[in-house]
Amino acid sequence: MNSAERLRIPAEIALSALVAYLVGFWFTSLFPGYLPKIGGLWSALSAIVVTQATRRETTSTASLRILGSAIGALTSAAYLTLLPFHPLGMALAIFATVVLCAAVNIPSHGRLAAITVIVVMVTGSLDPKLSPGLNALLRFVESCIGTGVAVLGVRLWSGSRSEPDDDA
């Protein structure tokens, strides 16, 4: 592996994180009071998590990210609609989320779903007047923004990428 190849993935991660942060910040700022910096942060984190060494690995991680984020957002929105934030309640919601992922035969999605639960619940606790449903939906969309930026970035990157078994 030459030095340019060794720098490709760090450059992809940094650029994807930057673009995802900016798009996520902009998107979330369309909703006054819903913390645009958190929107940028969550989008950038999603881009970092999804960006992998190959297109195939990136696509696989993207599906984990999207489905896990959807499950975590739904679980945390349901909890916060019924009860106020509490750390023990957050742990219970994480437990329920990971159990749900295992029950529907996608246990590998549980970790990313649990991370979404924490983000939705903690951001919701910063301002309890925020709608739990809209807060969860925004966090899901921000996750999709970061995921989309990462997938697009890996697909468009013009570096030398040897993936003979990749369909893309």
PyMOL commands that set and color helices and strands:
alter all, ss='L'
color gray80, all
select helices_A, chain A and resi 3-29+36-50+55-82+87-103+107-126+132-156
alter helices_A, ss='H'
color red, helices_A
deselect
rebuild
show_as cartoon
